[in-house]
Amino acid sequence: MKMMKKVLAAVLALTLVFAFAGCGKKETTESSSTEAAQKSTIIFGTNAEFAPFEYVSANGVIGQYDGIDMCIAKEIAAANNAEAKIENMEFDSLLVALKNKQIDAVIAGMTVTNERKQEVNFSTPYYTATQVMIVKEDSTIAKASDMKDKKICVIQGYTGETCVKKLGYKYESFKKGTEAVMELVNGKCDVVVIDSATAEKYVKDNKGLKIVKDAGAFGAEEYAIAVNKDNTELLNKINSAIKTMIENGKVSEFAAKYAEAVAE
């Protein structure tokens, strides 16, 4: 009987050891899973045809994508213990993709307008820009009114298209800025209306072009990040990160960095 008790006691002891060992392993696994789950992904939609804000590069900030907006997107994700992922698409498809929840936010040098505010919420603006005209160096266009009866090119969905439409001028729209500028370079149009920072990049890359400004015709505009109206949590996170970047000078630093790259 004593021997039987000793055997039972030994079996019970081993059972308890394995039981506790099993519990300990389970806690470790759950802890690791929780830690991994804390790292989320923010999917940003963009149109990588808008240098220096977003474009494709061999050494991008996020994968193959580079530019001011990509730096801002990466900082926003990092501030929220997340990873930034980029979905590149045509500009006029961005808000549709956002509303269909294919992406979480749009960062694409997008101007805040009353029309767009009806569809989405915008973050705190992070950049102020204006529209300009790109023309050939020998062009007689010196102000916006000189575009009347000229062949005008714009990019579909961009603010330049809206401005030209408001002026009442006929125009041809393209899906990519490079296509519109090539029309000008090849003498197939007289002027391209586009955002100032991007215009500088195109003029640098294509000899024989210049920029014409008309502050009276083209006012300042603000760029911001778009999110769905029902996603206030993400909007608050983005606003908090932008506020920090503006206060610590990061946005200015990114803008200066890419302005220098354009000027080189």
Secondary structure, 3 states (H helix, E strand, C coil): CHHHHHHHHHHHHHHHHHHHHHHHHHHHHHHHHHHHHCCEEEEEEECCEECCCEEECCCCCECCEECHHHHHHHHHHHHCCEEEEEEECCHHHHHHHHHCCCCCEECCCCECCHHHHCCCEECCCCEEEEEEEEEECCCCCCCHHHHCCCCEEEECCCHHHHHHHHHCCCCEEECCHHHHHHHHHCCCCCEEEEEHHHHHHHHHHCCCEEEECCCCCCCEEEECCEECCCCHHHHHHHHHHHHHHHHCCHHHHHHHHHHHHHHC
